[in-house]
C-alpha cells in the first residue's frame, strides 16, 4: 500500500471517528484559585496520607481533582496539605494522631485524591475544609473549600462561590463525592500527548501536524514511539483529544 493510500484510509477512519467530536474544542478556562484565611488551627507536620476517614465520624467524603498552573497544564508532584474539623466542629490541635489532617503529593499528572469525613460546622461558620497547595515555583496557596447549598454560606464573611466543591455523587447518609481543580500561579509541568504546538488544546492544528508527518519517523509526532507516524498515532491523538484540559 502506498503512502497516499495509507493516508487516505486514515482520513476515512478519521471522518468516522470525528462524528461526535467538535473540531473547535477550546482549552479549559484557567481561573486562579482564590486564597482564603488560614484560620487559627493549622498544624505543621501532618502525616503524609490520602485517607483520613473515621467510620464513627459519620458520612464519608471523597474529593478528587488536579493541581494545574496558569497554562492549564498539570503540576507534577504538587504538595497539598488538608485539615478540617471533626463531625462536632472540633479541630485536633494536640494529639499525635493528627485527626483529619494529612499532606500528600499529586501524581505525575497533577491529580490528587482525599478520602475523609464530611466535617461538622465550626461554631458560626459553614462546613469547610482547609488546604495549602504548592508547586515548585511560587509560595504556597492557602485557601478553603466549601459545600454548595450550605445554609450558612451566605452569612459567612469568608465564603466564596468560586471555592465551592463540585458535587459529583451525593448518596445521603452514605457517600459524598466531589471534585475541585486548584490553579496556582506558575507554569504546569505536565505534558499533554498530542499537543504538538503547545497551545493548551488538542485540535485540528495538531491533527494537521500529525498528517504532515505521516509515514515519517519524526520522534516529536510519533506518539506510540514505534518509529513510524501512522494509524496508531492517529488513534492516540483522537484518544487524547481535549482530555488533558477537561
N, C-alpha and C positions, 0 to 999 in steps of 0.2 A: 504494500500500500504506500502510495506517495505521501509526502509531507502535506500536500494540498488536500488530498482525500482524507487524511487523518484529521486535519484541521476542520474540514467541512463536517465530518462526523461529530467532532467535538462541539461544533457550533449547534448542530442539530440537538445534541443532548442538552446543551446549554439552554436553548429556547424552551425545551420541555421543563427543565429544572427551574427556570426563572418564571414559570407560570404563576407562582404565588408569591414572588419576591419583587418588591419595588426596587427599581434601579436608582431611585432618588433618595435612598436612605441617607440620613444625616447623623452626625455624631451626637451622642448624648450631651445635653446641656450640662456644663460643669459649674455648679454654684458652690462657692466656698462654704464649708460648714461653719456656722456661727459659733463663736466662743460663748461660754456661759460660766457662771460663777463656780469656783471650786467647792465652796462650802467649807464648813469647819471640821469635817470628819475624814479627810484624806489621810491614808497611812502609806508610807513607803514600805517596800519590802514584801509586798503580797506575793504568794506563791505563783509560779508560772503554771497556769491551768486554764482549761476552757470549760470545765464542768463545775459549777457552784451549787448545783441542785441539792436540796434537802427535802426528802419526802414529807416530813412532818410540817414543812413550812407552806404547804398549800400548792397552788396552781403552778404548773411548770411553764417556763418561758424559754423559747429558743429564738435567738437573734442571729441572723446571718447577714453578710454584706461584704463590701470591698472597700479598701482604702485606695483612693486614687489621687493623682496630682492635678494641677491646674490644666493639664493637657488631656485629662480623662484617662490617662494610662495608669494601670495599677502600680502600686508601690510595693515592690517585693520586700517581704520581711518587716513591714511596718509594725511598730510597737503599739499595743493597746493595753490600757490598764483600767479595768472596770471595778466599780464599787457601788453598793446600794444598801438600803435599809432592809431589815427582815420584814416578815408579814405584819409585825406590830409597829413598824415605823422606827425601829431602833437600829442604830449602827453598832457594829462590833468594833470598838475602838481600842481594845486592850488584849483580847485573847490571842494565844499563839496559833489558833486555827484560822484566823483571818476570814471569818464567815462572810460570805457574799463579797469577797474581794479576790481578784485574780488578774494577773497580767498574762499576755500572750503575744505571739508574733504571727503576723499574716503569712500566708504561704507565698510561693513564687508568683502567684497571680493576684496577690494583694487581698486574698479572701480570708475572712475570719469567721469564727462561729463561737457563740456563747450559749451555754445551757445553764439556766438558773431558775429562780422562782420569781413570780410577779411580786415586786416589792409592795410593802404597805405604804400608807400615806404618812409621811413625816408630818408632825403637827403643823397645820396651816398651809401645807403645800400639796400639790397633786403628786401622784405616783411618778417616780422618775428614777433614772439610773445616771450615775456619773461616769465619765470616761475621759482618759487622757490618750491622745494619739500623737505619734511622732514618726517621721520618716528618717532620712539621713541628713537633711539639709537644714530645715528650719526648726525653731523652737517648738516644743510640744504644744498641741492644741488641747485646751481643757474645756469641756462642754458637758451638756446633759441631754438625755433622751427622754422624751415624754410620750404618754399614751394618748392616742386620739380619743375624743369624747369624754375625757375625764372631767367631771363636773367642776373641778377646782382649777382647771386650766385658765379660764377666763379671768379669774381673780388673782392669779399668780403673777407677781411682777417680773419673773424671770422666764416664764414660758414663752416659747415662740413656735408658731406652727411649722416653721422650717426644721425644727428639731424633733418633730413627732415621728415615731416609728411608722413604717408602712406595714399594716397588718396583712399577712398572707393567709393565715388559717386561724380561726377562732372556734375552739371547742370548749364551750363554757364548763367551768369547774374541772377541766382536764388539761388542755394544752393550748397555749397561745404561741403562734409562730409569726415572727416579724422580721423585717429587714431594714437596713439603713446603710447608705453609702457615705463614707466620710471623704470629703475632698479637702486636701490641705495644700498650702501654698508652696509647692515645689514640683519639679517635673517628675512624672512617673518613670518607673524603671522597667516596667514590663514590656515585652514585645508582643505585638499582635500579628500573628502569621497572616500574610496576605496583604498587609497594609504597606505596599511597596513604596508609595510616595509619602508615607508618614504624615498624612493629613487627618489622622484620627478617625478615619472611616474606611470601610472596605466597600468599594462601589465600582462603577463602570470604568473608572480610570485605572484601577488596579487590574481589572479584567483585561483591559487593553494592553497593559504591560505584560501580562502573562501570555496573551495571544501573540504579541510581537516577538516573544522569546520562544515560541512553540518549536519544539524539536531541537533546541539548543541545550547546552549543559550549564547554563548560567546559574551558579550556585545561589544567587540572590533571589531567584524566582523558582528554583527547584524545591518546592515545599516538602516533598517526601524524601529528598536527598538521595534519589536513585540514579542520579547522573543524567537525567533527561527530563526536560519540561514537557509534560504531556497530559493525558487524560486524568491521571491520578492527582496531578497538581490542580487541575480544573475542579475536580470533585472536592479537594481540600479547600480551595478558595471559596466555593459555594457553602461549604460547611462552616467556614469562619465568617461568612457574610454578616457584618454588623454585630457579631456575637461578643466581641471584646468590649463593646461600649454600650450594651443594653443595660 
